[in-house]
Amino acid sequence: MSAECIFCKIINKELDADIVYEDDQVVAFKDINPAAPVHILIVPRKHIPTLLDLEKEDAELMGRLHLVANEIARAFKLDKKGYRLVINTGPDAGQIVFHLHLHLLGGRPLLQTIAKGRGV
């Protein structure tokens, strides 16, 4: 854990968040600035700053994040029409919080999101 990391503070219940899923490895909560009707951040409890900081032993954890994304997508009824998963890596990609996380987006067609220059 990182004392300065906002996601670590959410994981440790030092900051409030609208948590939609939690287990011993993963916490998922609604994004406070959603880019789609459903915008959930899926975060490992382990503090990993970026995708580039993954180690071989994190492979199972990355798989777990994706399985959790599927579970959340089903819970939010996104499994029939589809959803998008995004991992931003580094500032040029739009990563603002340096704690690895997946953006789960859905609830409307997302094709225009990139075309209009609105990233996540």
Stockholm file with secondary structure:
# STOCKHOLM 1.0

chainA/1-120         MSAECIFCKIINKELDADIVYEDDQVVAFKDINPAAPVHILIVPRKHIPTLLDLEKEDAELMGRLHLVANEIARAFKLDKKGYRLVINTGPDAGQIVFHLHLHLLGGRPLLQTIAKGRGV
#=GR chainA/1-120 SS CCTTCHHHHHHTTSSCCCEEEECSSEEEEECSSCSSSEEEEEEESSCCCSGGGCCGGGHHHHHHHHHHHHHHHHHTTCTTTCEEEECCCSGGGTCCSSSCCEEEEESSCCHHHHHTTCCC
#=GC SS_cons         CCTTCHHHHHHTTSSCCCEEEECSSEEEEECSSCSSSEEEEEEESSCCCSGGGCCGGGHHHHHHHHHHHHHHHHHTTCTTTCEEEECCCSGGGTCCSSSCCEEEEESSCCHHHHHTTCCC
//
